[in-house]
């Protein structure tokens, strides 16, 4: 029988990096598709009040946000410094709330339409009068699930 001779020490071959750009672009594409961007640009000041008991909302897809507060300085020249209502990316009046709720309801599935929660994110310095007016308009639209946005109070 013949003996095989080992001629010198062989080095391990270098790892091929030819497919590395493909992997990087696949990961980049995955994160670009799966990441959600902020949907609403805040046009009002929104420092939420503090609460002692806070519960997290279960289904965020069934929440429509209504922002209330003073316009940020970029919009104060056009809209003044009184508290304003922001629905999606535009300022609105009290009369626009009913049409906003109806449009939000129509955009959802048939089985989810009765489960929509209106999340009121009201600036802590806003008076309660505008909040009461918003609640009256939500009653007219038969949208009775209301949540108040707040930050959890930090206890030391």
Secondary structure, DSSP 8 states (H G I E B T S, - for coil): -------S---------TTHHHHHHHHHHHHHHH---------B---B-EESS----S-GGGEEEEEEEEB-HHHHHHH-SSEEEEETTEEE-TTHHHHHHHHHHHTS-TTTGGG-EEEEEEBTTS-HHHHHHHHHHHHHTT---EEE--EE----
